[in-house]
Amino acid sequence: MRLLLIEDEAKLGEYLRKGLSEEGYTVDTAINGVDGLHMAMELEYDLIVLDGMLPGIDGFAVLAALRQSKATPVLMLTARSDVEDRVRGLQSGADDYMVKPFAFSELVARIQVLLRRTCMHQQSPEPTILGEGDLELDLIRRKATRAGTRLDLTAKEFNLLALLLRRKGEVLSRTELASQVWDMNFDSETNVVEVAVRRLRMKVDHPFGTPLIQTVRGMGYVLEARAVG
């Protein structure tokens, strides 16, 4: 899922970007209200984390402008802790309001709650549970199981598996996997995709006997159950 972080404190912004990326989110950043509002209006995000005190246009003005045309979930994260500020933020359209300093684990939990709530209220929501055979992936809780056994996946492994499951039965090239999971242009000299697929197979396929992640020689990879023999 793709998040927009609008935060002008460089060190905090980088800390949050890195932490949320490690949780498996794709994170775009803006360091002022003008750029943040432009990105929020022009691009599609699953959720926005918005500082209240920003140069140019403050977070409350960004939120008010955004709410004129978009319903993207917004979590305000600000040092403004007065009750009046919280009320103002919520009345302006924020879906949640957190005060700095904060615990990163609580921020992640609140993001998960907002994303889950959004999925529940969409008319045609993207499935939050993906599966194939005895493999199941919970996109909100970031939990993967096979045959009832919890799989210990890294954030990148989880995202790779989610992409393969979303497009199961479709052959995905190394170039597409690199761009979608690592947000990078594919370099023929790197073996990052092969290494990641190999590690994922060790966790998803090898302990269970029946392989789901298939190699299509010269083309890429596909996730599908194939009849044995």
Protein Blocks (a to p, Z undefined) as FASTA:
>chain_A
ZZddddfblklmmmmmmmmmmnopacdddfbfklmmmmmmmpccfbdcddfbdghiafkl
mmmmmmmmpccdcddddfblbfklmmmmmmnopabdcdddddfklmmmmmmmmmmmmmmm
pmbdcdfbdcehjbccdfklopaceehiacdddfklmmmmmmmmmmgoiacdfklmmmmm
nopacdfkbcklmmmmmmmmmmmmmmnopafbdcdehklccdddddeZZ
